[in-house]
Amino acid sequence: MSKLNRRDVLVRAAASALCFPFLSASRRQDNASSQDGPGQKGASAVAEALPFEISLAQWSLHRTLRKKGEGGLDNLDFAKAARGFGITAIEYVNQFFKDKPKDRDYLTTMKKRADEHGVQSLLIMCDGLGRLGDPDRTKREATVEAHRPWLEAAKFLGCHSIRVNAASAGSYDEQMELAADGLARLTAHGKDLGLNVLVENHGGLSSNGAWLAGVMKLVGDDRCGTLPDFGNFRVSADEVYDRYRGVRELMPFAKAVSAKSHDFDEAGNEVHSDYRRMIDIVLAAGYSGYIGIEYEGGKLSEDDGIRATKRLLEAVREEVVAKRRATKAKAAAPEPVGGKR
């Protein structure tokens, strides 16, 4: 692994920055080309009409999925459950079928169930596979290999990406270099399959927006992106990164977004994240893909938490559409006599 110092980071960041003005203008194209998989053919057309679409992250139902017997949910029925909420795009979590990435019969059933219910498979969130930024090169390479079957599974299911973690150890700079190395290796395998490798802010330095953005710039590959989560910004027991700053820093690289929710007030607003502010940040980056519901609260049931998050996202989306229509109407209005409005 080559060593990169702060000067290297700044040079690469400057080079990457030259491309950023084109990101917003071409984001719809990026969504169509780098996100659209066999199960994503309609996503671009949908994004033409709406500022974003809504998907469901499987973690929202993690307690129900872990429950055995009556009242539980089998992984194979996740697509059906999502459709029951009026949602037609899903994000899997590998731990709910952790021994199945090479089981083609099982994956065929998953794919068939999704197709039967008219649900698109967007990505697989991968956990528990090792540290992609492990200081030990052998362990780092083993972690890359452990992710490869999940890339194959995602490809088979019609996903556009897998979501991974950028865990490491060492100093700020050392962890950045190590994580970039592991991600670059894994991204090369993803590119061969036409898939993206996305990193979520998910604890440790990955919850520091500036650090993770720096990792993305070091990797320097459009197939390696981010999945900004509205709520995962606890760096350590003593440090919490500003969530709005973090999302803003991660959005230039985003190919998916996670709307984390816990608790709601009487007006239906999430009490920890200002969704209107968050979605303004998301849309200002030119993003027009899916925003995934990830309910993680305990006061509401998982079903009710999902519905509450969906209602909030839909309400904010309606407000965005109304503002855009008003702006368009104002721009199209004839100039009044005298040249003043």
C-alpha positions in Angstrom: 0.0 0.0 0.0 1.4 3.4 -0.9 1.7 6.0 1.8 -0.2 9.2 1.4 0.5 12.3 3.4 -1.7 15.4 4.0 -0.2 17.1 0.9 -1.3 14.1 -1.2 -4.8 14.4 0.2 -5.0 18.1 -0.6 -3.7 17.6 -4.1 -6.1 14.8 -4.9 -8.9 16.7 -3.3 -8.2 19.7 -5.5 -8.2 17.5 -8.6 -11.5 15.9 -7.5 -13.0 19.3 -6.8 -12.5 20.3 -10.5 -15.1 17.7 -11.3 -17.7 18.6 -8.6 -19.4 21.4 -10.7 -20.5 18.7 -13.1 -22.0 16.5 -10.4 -25.1 18.5 -9.8 -25.8 19.0 -13.5 -25.3 15.3 -14.3 -26.7 13.7 -11.2 -29.8 12.4 -13.0 -27.5 10.8 -15.6 -25.4 9.3 -12.8 -28.5 7.8 -11.2 -29.5 6.3 -14.5 -26.0 4.9 -15.4 -24.4 4.0 -12.1 -27.5 3.2 -10.0 -29.7 1.5 -12.6 -29.4 -2.2 -12.4 -31.8 -4.8 -13.8 -34.2 -3.9 -11.0 -33.8 -0.2 -11.4 -35.0 0.5 -14.9 -37.8 2.7 -13.8 -35.9 4.8 -11.3 -34.7 7.5 -13.7 -38.2 8.1 -15.1 -39.7 8.3 -11.6 -37.0 10.9 -10.6 -38.1 13.1 -13.5 -41.5 13.7 -11.8 -40.5 13.7 -8.2 -37.6 15.2 -6.3 -36.9 11.8 -4.7 -38.5 8.4 -4.3 -38.9 6.4 -1.0 -37.4 3.0 -0.2 -37.4 0.8 2.8 -34.3 -0.3 4.6 -34.6 -3.8 6.1 -33.1 -2.7 9.4 -36.4 -0.9 10.1 -37.9 -4.4 10.8 -34.9 -6.0 12.5 -36.8 -6.9 15.6 -39.6 -8.5 13.7 -37.1 -10.3 11.4 -35.3 -11.8 14.5 -38.6 -12.9 16.1 -39.3 -16.6 15.6 -42.8 -17.9 15.1 -46.0 -15.9 15.2 -45.5 -12.2 14.7 -42.1 -12.7 13.1 -41.0 -12.0 9.5 -39.0 -14.2 7.3 -36.4 -12.5 5.0 -38.1 -14.0 2.0 -41.2 -12.0 2.9 -39.5 -8.7 3.2 -40.5 -7.6 -0.3 -44.1 -8.4 0.5 -43.9 -6.5 3.7 -42.5 -3.4 2.0 -45.3 -3.5 -0.5 -47.8 -3.6 2.4 -46.4 -0.2 3.4 -46.9 1.1 -0.1 -43.2 1.0 -0.8 -41.8 -0.5 -4.0 -38.0 -0.4 -3.5 -36.0 -2.1 -0.8 -32.5 -2.2 0.8 -31.5 -5.6 2.3 -29.2 -6.2 5.3 -26.9 -9.2 4.9 -27.3 -10.5 8.5 -30.8 -11.6 7.7 -29.6 -14.1 5.1 -25.9 -14.2 6.2 -25.3 -17.8 5.1 -27.0 -17.4 1.7 -24.8 -15.2 -0.6 -23.7 -18.2 -2.7 -27.0 -20.0 -2.4 -28.4 -19.5 -5.9 -31.7 -21.3 -5.2 -32.4 -19.0 -2.2 -31.4 -15.9 -4.1 -33.6 -16.9 -7.0 -36.5 -17.1 -4.5 -35.7 -13.7 -3.1 -35.6 -12.3 -6.6 -38.9 -14.0 -7.6 -40.7 -12.7 -4.5 -39.5 -9.1 -5.2 -40.6 -9.4 -8.8 -44.0 -10.9 -7.8 -44.7 -7.9 -5.6 -43.4 -5.3 -8.0 -40.5 -4.3 -5.7 -37.1 -3.2 -6.8 -34.0 -4.4 -5.0 -31.6 -1.5 -4.5 -28.7 -2.6 -2.4 -27.4 -4.9 0.3 -26.1 -3.4 3.5 -23.1 -5.6 4.6 -21.9 -5.9 8.2 -19.8 -8.3 10.2 -17.3 -9.1 7.4 -14.1 -7.5 8.9 -12.4 -4.2 8.7 -11.8 -2.8 5.2 -9.2 -0.5 6.7 -7.5 -3.1 8.9 -3.9 -2.1 9.6 -2.9 -5.7 8.9 -2.7 -6.1 5.1 -3.6 -9.8 5.1 -6.7 -9.1 7.2 -7.6 -6.2 5.0 -7.4 -8.3 1.9 -9.4 -11.1 3.6 -12.1 -8.5 4.3 -12.2 -7.5 0.7 -12.6 -11.2 -0.3 -15.3 -11.7 2.3 -17.4 -8.9 0.6 -17.0 -10.4 -2.9 -19.8 -13.0 -2.6 -22.1 -10.2 -1.5 -21.2 -8.2 -4.7 -22.2 -11.3 -6.7 -25.5 -11.7 -4.7 -26.3 -8.0 -5.2 -25.7 -8.3 -8.9 -27.9 -11.4 -9.2 -30.8 -9.6 -7.2 -30.6 -6.6 -9.5 -29.1 -4.2 -7.0 -27.0 -1.2 -7.9 -24.7 -1.3 -4.9 -23.5 -2.9 -1.7 -23.1 -0.8 1.5 -20.0 -1.4 3.5 -18.2 0.0 6.5 -14.8 1.8 6.6 -13.6 0.6 10.0 -9.9 1.0 10.7 -7.4 1.8 13.5 -4.5 4.2 14.0 -4.3 8.0 13.6 -6.6 10.1 11.5 -4.4 10.1 8.5 -3.4 6.4 8.8 -7.0 5.3 9.0 -7.9 7.4 5.9 -5.1 5.7 3.9 -6.0 2.2 5.1 -9.7 2.6 4.5 -9.0 4.1 1.0 -6.8 1.1 0.2 -9.4 -1.5 1.2 -12.2 0.4 -0.5 -10.2 0.8 -3.7 -9.5 -2.9 -3.9 -13.2 -3.8 -3.3 -14.4 -1.1 -5.7 -12.3 -2.7 -8.5 -14.3 -5.9 -8.0 -17.5 -4.0 -8.0 -16.7 -2.2 -11.2 -16.2 -5.6 -12.9 -19.8 -6.3 -12.1 -21.2 -2.8 -12.8 -21.9 -2.2 -9.1 -21.1 0.6 -6.7 -19.5 0.2 -3.3 -21.0 2.7 -0.8 -19.8 3.7 2.6 -22.2 4.7 5.3 -21.3 7.0 8.3 -21.5 4.2 10.8 -19.4 4.9 13.8 -15.7 5.7 14.5 -14.1 8.1 12.0 -16.6 7.1 9.3 -19.0 9.3 11.3 -16.7 12.3 10.8 -18.0 13.7 7.5 -14.7 15.4 6.6 -12.8 12.2 7.2 -15.1 10.1 5.1 -15.2 12.7 2.3 -11.4 12.6 2.4 -11.5 8.8 2.0 -13.7 9.2 -1.1 -11.3 11.7 -2.6 -8.4 9.3 -2.0 -10.2 6.4 -3.7 -11.1 8.7 -6.5 -13.4 6.3 -8.3 -17.0 7.2 -9.2 -18.0 3.6 -8.3 -17.0 4.2 -4.7 -19.5 6.5 -3.1 -21.4 7.2 0.1 -24.7 6.4 1.8 -25.3 9.4 4.1 -27.4 8.5 7.1 -29.2 11.3 8.9 -28.4 10.0 12.3 -25.2 8.0 12.5 -22.8 10.8 13.6 -21.4 9.5 16.9 -17.7 9.3 16.4 -17.0 8.1 20.0 -18.5 8.1 23.4 -17.3 11.7 23.8 -17.7 13.1 20.3 -20.8 13.6 18.1 -20.3 15.2 14.7 -22.8 17.8 13.5 -25.3 15.8 11.4 -26.1 18.6 9.0 -22.5 19.4 8.3 -21.8 15.7 7.9 -24.6 15.0 5.4 -23.5 18.1 3.4 -20.0 16.9 3.2 -21.0 13.4 2.1 -23.7 14.3 -0.5 -21.3 15.0 -3.4 -20.5 11.3 -3.3 -23.9 9.9 -2.5 -25.7 7.2 -4.5 -28.2 6.4 -1.7 -29.5 8.2 1.4 -30.8 6.9 4.6 -33.5 8.8 6.5 -32.8 7.5 10.1 -35.7 8.1 12.5 -36.3 7.4 16.2 -39.0 9.6 17.7 -41.7 11.9 16.5 -43.5 14.9 17.9 -47.3 15.5 17.8 -47.0 17.2 14.5 -45.3 14.2 13.0 -41.8 15.6 12.8 -38.7 13.6 13.7 -37.4 15.1 16.9 -33.7 14.4 16.4 -33.3 15.4 12.7 -35.0 18.3 10.9 -36.1 16.5 7.8 -36.8 19.6 5.9 -33.3 20.9 6.5 -31.8 17.5 5.7 -33.7 17.1 2.5 -32.8 20.6 1.4 -29.2 19.6 1.8 -29.8 16.3 -0.1 -31.5 18.0 -3.0 -29.1 21.0 -3.1 -26.4 18.4 -4.0 -28.4 17.5 -7.1 -29.5 14.1 -5.7 -32.7 12.7 -7.1 -32.6 9.0 -6.2 -34.1 7.0 -3.4 -34.2 8.1 0.3 -34.5 5.0 2.4 -36.7 4.7 5.6 -34.6 3.4 8.5 -36.7 3.5 11.6 -34.8 2.6 14.7 -36.9 3.9 17.5 -38.5 2.1 20.4 -41.5 4.2 21.4 -43.5 3.2 18.3 -43.8 -0.3 16.9 -41.7 -1.0 13.8 -44.7 -0.9 11.6 -45.9 2.4 13.1 -42.4 3.9 13.0 -42.1 3.0 9.3 -45.5 4.6 8.5 -44.6 7.7 10.5 -41.3 8.2 8.7 -43.0 7.6 5.3 -45.7 10.2 6.1 -43.0 12.7 7.0 -41.0 12.1 3.9 -44.1 12.4 1.7 -45.1 15.6 3.4 -41.7 17.2 2.9 -41.7 15.9 -0.7 -45.1 17.5 -1.4 -43.8 20.8 0.0 -40.7 20.7 -2.3 -43.0 20.0 -5.3 -45.3 22.9 -4.4 -42.3 25.3 -4.0 -40.9 24.2 -7.4 -44.3 24.7 -9.1 -44.7 28.1 -7.5 -41.2 29.1 -8.6 -41.9 27.8 -12.1 -45.2 29.6 -12.3 -43.6 32.9 -11.1 -40.9 32.6 -13.7 -43.4 31.9 -16.5 -45.7 34.8 -15.5 -45.8 37.7 -18.0 -43.9 40.8 -17.1 -46.4 43.4 -15.8 -46.8 46.8 -17.4 -44.0 49.1 -16.3 -41.5 46.3 -15.8 -42.3 45.9 -12.1 -43.9 43.0 -10.2 
